[in-house]
Each structure stands twice: as structure tokens, then as C-alpha cells.
Amino acid sequence: MTADARFDFDAPIDRRSSGSEKWDRYQGRDIIPLWVADMDFRSPPAIIEALHERVSHGVFGYTHPSHELTAAVLNHLERDFGWRAEPGWIVWLPGLVCGLNVLCRAVGDAGDAVATFVPVYPPFLSAPSLSQRSLVTAPLHMQNGQWVAEMAELERTITPQTKLLLLCSPHNPVGRSWSREELLRFAEFAERHDLVIGSDEIHAGLVLDKAKRHIPIAALSPDIARRTITLLAPSKTYNIPGLGCSFAVIPDTGLRRDFQKAMGRIVPHVNLLGYTAAQAAYNEGEAWRQELIAYLRGNRDLLTEGIARIPGLSMTPVEATYLAWIDARGTGIDQPVHFFEEAGVGLSDGSDFGAPGFIRLNFGCRRELLREALRRMEAALIRR
């Protein structure tokens, strides 16, 4: 596929005057923000055009998901993942974090437990307690330069009160795209312990490893699907997180009923522009996504080479997402995030993910900006 002239991922875009959470954190300071997971690229032209058309209509009343949007989602699931879903399985949400919290409330009762692997996206760690559940965790381990989940660790951790297994697939922050064999092990564990599987698959469209393809765990078999609630959204893939549009795919009628009951009248409707953007993304965004993947691969490779040159830092291969999980423990620095902020680079703190001493770097940015960030990080460590 030849590059589309409209898809210029190197174009400088000033986000400092746009109310950007990412950029405003360091307002007035010379710090490159590579922390929160949104990209600095313009969204696909098809989405921008669809939003202009919707805005020009001029009426912004209560809006439901159209049949065309549902068809776009179902086509996306089958086309991209080989997963044939049904319209009635989809429950719309205003965001994936909202979905995680609803999930924890929908499964089991107050006082029950939720299990997950750490390090992991911070809302996995907070949602159980906010839902009157306890959290049990098992650590991911490094084996042959790759983060893996040891089921024996999880076996020792869970209790009879554990009702829900939360998975992050692809995994944020370690960048794993779980293999079919790994997913089957998760599913077998859940079946043996009669657990519901809650699978956050928001980065499903961002698999960078050419040898891998995202596999929804619910697509493995009808039996696995019946115990699985899958959370998805176009927000990360197409860079539209501010439009607040997500959905759960829940094949089992009982689980879907419990999920909708937990939503109650607390969860708001999806923003009408979110619906518009999602439909355009899934129907017309594929050429842009392919160019994005190619650009992110280049950034990942640049970052991998750069981190390898910096004393005290190391990282594992990023198979999926635009997030690099970097081990800074070799530097001997107690607060690496503060250290690199002083050097002019804003990163996410591994402590928030359950792993002090690590940092997460968002490489969904212009390549020149990434090069400058690497230069600043290396210079700071050489100077100390």
C-alpha cells in the first residue's frame, strides 16, 4: 500500500492551546509529554469529514447507535479478528474505564474478589475497590526477554471468593500480544475456577509485530464466549479518546443482563459525535490505520535502538500498542519520572501500574520529537 499524502504523521501539530490533558500537564515548561495514552497525530480524514457533516446538521439531541454503526462494528470484528458477533451482544459505553468499573460491579457480590496480572493499566487496580471488591494480583515474569503470565502464581493467589479474571489484551503496559496458546491457558483457568473473564481489548487494532494477529479471547470457542465480557473502542487505534465512545461485547444473556443492570441510570449515553466517529473509523479508517501501524513500527524500532544505548535502561520488544515499558532500576534512581522530567521528558510512573522502578513511554508522536526525547534522556544519564 502506498502512503496517502493526507496521512502525514510527521506534521507538527501544536496541542498546547487545545485543552490537551497530555500537553497541559507541563504548561510553560520545556518538557516533552510522552505519558498519557493518546497520540499526537490528526485522526483519519474520514472521521474529521464525518464529524464536520454531523456538526453541520446543527441538532445535537439524544442519540442512539444506528443500525449502520452496529453493522460497522460487526463487520470490523469479523474482518479484523475473524469473530462473528451478533447485534444483540453489543452494549454501548461512554468509555472503557467506565466499562471496567461496571464489569467489577456486574460480576459476583460485594466482598468478592477480582484477579489480574501486574503490572497493568491503573484502572484495573482501582476498579475492584471502587466496586466493593477486593483485588488479588499475580506478577508477570520475564522469560527469555519476554513478559509472560505464570498460571501457577495466579493459582496460589485466588480464593473461593474470586469471581472475575481481568485481562489486558494486548497488554498495557508491557506491550504483549497474547498468543492463542496463552489465551487458551487463561480460558482453561477461568473455566476450572468458574470465573468470568473481563477482557480489555482496546489496543486490539494496534498490533505492531508482523508475525502476530490479535485474537479476541471470546472468539476462541462458544464456551469461552459465554463466560467473557470483552471491552473494545475505536479510541486508541484512531486517536479519538476525547470523543468518549466504547462498547462491551457480551454473548451470554445472563451476563449481559447483569452488566446492564450494573450500569443502571448512572452510566451516561455515548456522545453523539462519538457514535459518528466510530462508524467512520470502522468503515473508512483502514488505510489510515495501516499507515499508522507502519509509522509506529518505525518509532518502536528507533526507541528500541535508543534505549539500548542508554546506560541503566532496558526494554522488552513491543508487540502491540504504542507504549514502551522501560526498566529504569539499573540507573539506581529512586524516582525516575521526576529525574526525566528535570531532563525535559514527561513519562508515566511504573508505581501507578504496580511496578516501581519502571517507566512507560508513549511513542505515538512525531519521530523528531521522539529522537529529541531520547537525546535528552541519554544526556541526562551521562551527566549524572
Steps between C-alpha positions, in 0.01 A plus 500: 500500500642836405501780752205736479605865475229590751656277766799704613606369839806727501290818480552723807168565674494747787282350772598750768199724439241224463424410862709185465539309826822352363666828407355728768657299781830674419362834389773765499778242543733354237389140554406262218182320614521127429275378778119459470386267219381728225694564181603836357378417148194641327221245485411339164361747245187286465421555868562875480278527193221296664513724808480815287194361324332405828573840656363680196165329563479727805276290726666321791223315676498162674643246260493121477744280308375458144460170319781615271733544798415156637565349158835682483604355837393147409681523167812627678499207745463243224733668248784575740474218753290227340243542777138468392295687760129581515336844528339422834835430662614863484455735796614858440704689758643853529849367569703190573590598857129533565463149356764359737316642799164370378662160444616477859153592627325257264686184602455345844406690812651756734787336685595272212840522331636600159826354367743649252866503399737785587638732380179616338303806392420687828115483480533120529644560845243757614174368351459203741521707819270765351252214445531358854712209375846400610791476257734204468799521268764275348820645352599464138849353468784559259597188306743505208455873457119484501235568763292188572214407733568213738170326569648326807549845657138586437392161635668578832343845512130441439246401764150348490373861504674581170232538233661709224826479305595831339724472194671775304536378140717636340664578830553854625775574602725204404393501132426129468263365236397177671531186286218253442669257738523761775138603453391135519687466830317806636169354383571154646586660833177703499294193413662286770433764765166612354616857447355762271763644266505875453726577205614855425588490128513872430842469329386214275551707185859588587694175456845601373665159476456379141495137614203554732130567469268600780273220620199593714488244780123469453557393139684183605184298560129540584564367853766765565277768347222414745717596797666805340426872495721674243561874512592676175516852356629685195661762725861380518530367145356809330610756761154614607502442879348842566181402319402244764371197310553139606306175510481162668441178306311256723369181332338351814151630573537475878837678509366770269196551723720528811731745322211720388350487850832614647499791256160603636427868447851599608685443173428780251424461132779506246576839349327526163827609336660188647250285311572696182874461535479128581296426188740693278800334665381145445361562152764731353804507726692191391742666257592754769541224760740307279714810448489569873618146581793541260595833658473363853722208406764749391465688829518177697817395321659842555408483869629144541838597353512822703420338835763233437762777484395670823680375812273351766189470281355193327175406331335193355365478142171684449273258315192724523389846619705819467624471858847389606560349844850602606695360793685786669612309808851467356548875532477486878269804489224492764253714307569456128192694390610807695856458372392492135257789548797704619672389177203618292306176437164421662431128553256280693607362837521121524378521861154587369501167312621300799871500406724764663825562316341474155383776267252494213573701186236587239664496156185607313663827399704662224827318443704818545339553840585142598861548387528815712351321802755220466780754466389674820468173693843377393669835571344518847624156598849564365521831695396359838 
